[in-house]
Amino acid sequence: MKSPYIFKHIAPTSNTSEKEAGIFLLHGLGSNEEDLLQLVESLKGNCHIFSLRGPITHRPGYAFYTFEEEGKPSREIFDRMISGTLNFVKEVVEEYGLDPKKVYIIGFNQGAVVAQTLALFLGNEIAGTVALSGFVPEFVKNEYKKGRIEGAKLFISHGEYDYDYPINWAMDSKQFFEEYGANVTFKTYPVGHGVSPENLKDLTSFIQFKNLN
């Protein structure tokens, strides 16, 4: 692959002649490619899993972009990162023979911001996008081309007591995608900035993994 991304790949345990399913994981600020694997533990073995490491060092781990303040990514860096991440997903789909209609992108925190932005480019071409505790930057809403949103399936969830990313940011994301014709599943949970067991259960249900084989 041409992509400079460092990532962890977990292959399915059985191969078929048909195009296979894939899940892309995008971690949060200061984390790494190991962090979100726990979310898809029950899905391992039956699909390809690609967990990306953010390209920017941010102790104790990595980040996908820098920011002026919470909610305001540095535009130039963000634009380059989105372009590189989009190319990575497309390269993987081609190289591993994945069926785009069996591909999910899952992100938490910064990863959820990236996942939702990628939905503008890949939304209705893939199976679904999952955004856990994220938001859509204002310049993305106002200036990015919106070409793949209509009919796209998104799962957006947020903690009701999230003091890192206010819950209204998630509500704004829901409204944004619905205005452009996306099919949004929106869930809130009585937790802070994290993923509760109930959230995980709903996430797994959204993926409809039984239909990916």
C-alpha positions, 0 to 999 in steps of 0.5 A: 500500500502507498498509504503512510498510515500505521495500522493494525489489521486483523484478518477473518479466520475463514476466506470465501470467494465473495468480497468480504466485510471490513471495519475501520476503527479510528481512535480518540485523542491521545490513544492508539490503534489498540484502543477501540478493538474492544468494541468489536471483540464479538465481531472478530473472525468474520471480517477484516478489521483495520485499526488506524493510528493517528499520524500525529504524536500526542502523549500518551498516544496519537492524534488525527489532527491538531486544534486551536481549541476543542471543537475547532480543528486546525484547518490545513492539517485536518484537510490533509488528514481527511484526504489521506484517510479517504485514500487509505480506506479506498486503497484497503477496499481495493487491495483486500477485495472488500465489498463497500456495502459491507464496510463500516467506519467506527470512530470515537472522540477525534475518530468520530469527527473523522468518521463523520467527515468521511461520511460526506465522501463515502456515506451511501457507498458503505454500509454505515458510519458510527460516531461515538462522542464526536461532532462535525466541524463548522467548516466541514458543514459549511465548506466541504462538498456534500456528495454522499450523504443522501441515504447514508446510514449513521449511528451517532451516540453521546453521553448525557454528561459528556463535559469534553464534547457537549451533547449539543454538538452531537445533536447538531451532527444529527440535524446536519446529516438528516437535513441532507437525507441521511438515515440517522440512528441517534442515541444518548446514554447517562454517562460521560465521555465514553462508551457504556455497555448499553451503547456497545450493545446498540452499536453492535445491533446497528452493524447487523453483523449477522448480515455481513457473512 
